[in-house]
Amino acid sequence: MTAPHDSASAEAFARAWIDAWNRRDIDAVVSHYAADGRCISPVALERTGMATVSGRDALRAYWSGARRLASLSFKLDRAIWDERRRELVVIYVAERNGVSNRAMEVMAFGADGLIREGEAMYGAPPP
């Protein structure tokens, strides 16, 4: 899947990204990141002591831990594309091991169509 370029392709990208996570297809998720791409996450901070994971290999190793979760499910709420900034915001509900939270990922794409930086933010339980 190529990087978004309008609201329709942003929605398609977000759905494919959610589907990859729901299959726990870490290679599909990582394939969208630049070789030196990075992700910032409170879960990374909790699990590794560092909020930022940098590089495709490190991202793959870190996210492979998702395969060990008893349950993991993402449900897309909406996707927002900022064409000028080349940023996609994916808003969803994340369920991990029976605990659900509202979540948001901001993905900044480079000119090559790959994610340079992603940031995950987790909030309150869904209503």
C-alpha positions in Angstrom: 0.0 0.0 0.0 1.3 3.4 -0.9 1.3 6.5 1.3 -1.9 8.5 1.5 -2.4 11.5 -0.8 -6.0 12.4 -0.1 -8.8 11.6 2.3 -9.9 8.5 0.5 -6.4 7.0 0.3 -5.9 8.0 4.0 -8.9 6.0 5.0 -7.7 3.0 2.9 -4.2 3.2 4.4 -5.7 3.4 8.0 -7.9 0.4 7.3 -5.0 -1.7 6.0 -2.8 -0.6 8.9 -5.5 -1.6 11.4 -6.1 -4.9 9.5 -2.3 -5.7 9.7 -2.3 -5.1 13.4 -5.4 -7.3 13.9 -3.6 -10.1 12.0 -0.5 -9.3 14.1 1.4 -9.1 10.7 4.3 -7.1 12.0 6.2 -7.3 8.7 3.2 -5.5 7.0 3.2 -2.8 9.6 7.0 -2.3 9.5 7.0 -2.2 5.7 5.5 1.3 5.8 8.5 2.7 7.8 11.6 4.2 6.3 14.8 2.2 7.2 15.6 4.9 9.8 12.0 5.6 10.8 11.0 5.8 14.4 8.0 5.5 16.6 7.3 7.2 19.9 5.0 5.5 22.3 4.1 5.4 26.0 3.9 1.6 25.7 7.5 1.5 24.4 8.5 3.6 27.4 6.6 1.2 29.8 8.1 -1.9 28.2 11.7 -0.8 27.3 12.4 2.2 29.4 12.7 4.4 26.2 9.8 6.1 24.5 11.4 6.1 21.1 12.2 3.0 19.0 14.3 3.8 15.9 15.0 1.8 12.8 13.0 -0.8 10.9 14.8 -3.8 12.6 14.3 -2.3 16.1 10.6 -1.6 15.3 10.1 -5.2 14.1 11.8 -6.6 17.2 9.7 -4.4 19.6 6.4 -4.9 17.8 6.9 -8.7 17.6 6.0 -8.7 21.3 2.4 -8.1 20.1 2.3 -11.8 19.0 2.6 -12.8 22.7 -0.5 -10.9 23.8 -3.5 -13.0 24.8 -5.7 -10.6 22.8 -5.1 -7.6 20.5 -7.7 -5.8 18.5 -7.9 -2.4 16.9 -11.1 -0.8 15.7 -10.9 2.2 13.4 -12.8 5.3 14.4 -11.5 7.7 11.7 -8.5 8.8 9.7 -7.5 12.4 9.1 -5.0 13.4 6.3 -3.0 16.7 6.3 -1.8 16.9 2.7 0.5 20.0 3.4 2.3 18.3 6.3 2.0 14.8 4.8 0.7 13.5 8.1 -2.0 10.9 8.7 -3.8 10.7 12.1 -5.5 7.4 12.8 -8.0 7.4 15.7 -9.1 4.0 17.0 -9.9 1.9 20.0 -7.1 -0.4 21.0 -7.9 -3.6 23.0 -4.9 -5.3 24.5 -5.4 -8.3 26.9 -9.0 -7.3 27.6 -8.2 -3.6 28.4 -9.6 -1.0 25.9 -8.4 2.6 25.4 -9.0 5.3 22.8 -5.8 5.7 20.8 -4.4 7.8 18.1 -1.3 7.4 15.9 0.2 10.3 14.0 2.3 9.2 11.0 4.6 11.6 9.2 5.5 10.5 5.6 8.6 11.4 3.7 8.8 12.2 0.0 9.6 8.5 -0.6 6.1 7.6 0.7 7.4 5.9 3.9 6.8 6.8 7.5 9.6 8.9 8.9 8.1 9.2 12.3 5.0 7.8 14.1 3.7 8.6 17.5 1.2 6.6 19.5 -1.0 8.2 22.1 -3.4 6.4 24.4 -6.2 7.9 26.3 -9.2 7.0 28.4 -11.4 3.9 28.0 -14.0 4.3 25.2 -17.5 5.4 26.3 
